Amino acid sequence: MDIIFSRHAKRRIKLYCLSEDRIRILLAKEALGQGNNEIIINYTSDSKKVKIVMMVEEDKVTVITAYPLKRGRKK
């Protein structure tokens, strides 16, 4: 699976001090369907959650944006 980050995603990842490599690892573990996808996933072991919005086309995943969720948010 080829994972590409949009310019917007790269800027958000840098702004929120996230890691592209960590996001690649998390996405490799997920079962993604074709089309637009949004997932909320634990980024670290201390329950820091990150929302990742992406577009899946055959064997190519384009990450549109990624950002941490605010505290107290469910799901």
C-alpha positions in Angstrom: 0.0 0.0 0.0 1.4 3.3 -1.1 0.7 6.2 1.4 1.0 9.8 0.1 0.6 13.0 2.2 -1.0 16.0 0.7 0.6 19.4 1.2 -2.1 20.3 3.7 -1.6 17.1 5.6 2.2 17.7 5.8 1.6 21.2 7.2 -0.9 20.0 9.8 1.4 17.1 10.9 4.2 19.6 11.4 1.9 22.1 13.2 0.7 19.6 15.7 4.1 17.8 16.1 2.9 14.5 14.7 5.0 12.0 12.8 4.4 10.9 9.2 6.1 7.6 10.0 3.8 7.0 13.0 0.8 7.7 10.9 2.0 5.3 8.2 2.4 2.6 10.8 -1.1 3.2 12.1 -2.7 3.2 8.6 -0.9 0.0 7.7 -2.8 -1.8 10.6 -6.2 -0.5 9.5 -8.6 -2.1 7.1 -9.5 0.7 4.7 -12.3 0.7 2.2 -12.3 2.4 -1.2 -13.2 6.1 -1.4 -13.1 8.8 1.3 -12.4 7.6 4.8 -12.2 9.2 8.2 -10.7 7.3 11.2 -10.1 8.3 14.8 -7.3 6.3 16.2 -5.1 6.2 19.4 -1.9 7.9 18.4 0.0 7.2 21.6 -0.4 4.8 24.5 -1.7 7.6 26.8 -4.9 7.8 24.7 -4.0 10.8 22.6 -6.4 10.5 19.7 -5.8 11.7 16.2 -8.3 12.1 13.3 -7.0 11.1 9.9 -9.0 12.0 6.7 -7.9 10.1 3.6 -8.8 9.0 0.1 -8.3 5.4 -0.9 -7.9 4.4 -4.6 -7.0 0.8 -5.3 -3.4 0.5 -3.8 -2.9 4.2 -3.1 -3.8 6.1 0.0 -3.7 9.9 0.0 -3.8 11.5 3.5 -5.8 14.7 3.2 -5.4 15.9 6.8 -4.5 14.7 10.2 -5.0 16.5 13.5 -5.3 15.7 17.3 -8.8 15.6 18.8 -9.7 17.9 21.7 -9.9 16.3 25.2 -13.2 14.9 26.3 -14.2 13.9 22.8 -15.8 10.5 22.4 -15.1 7.9 19.7 
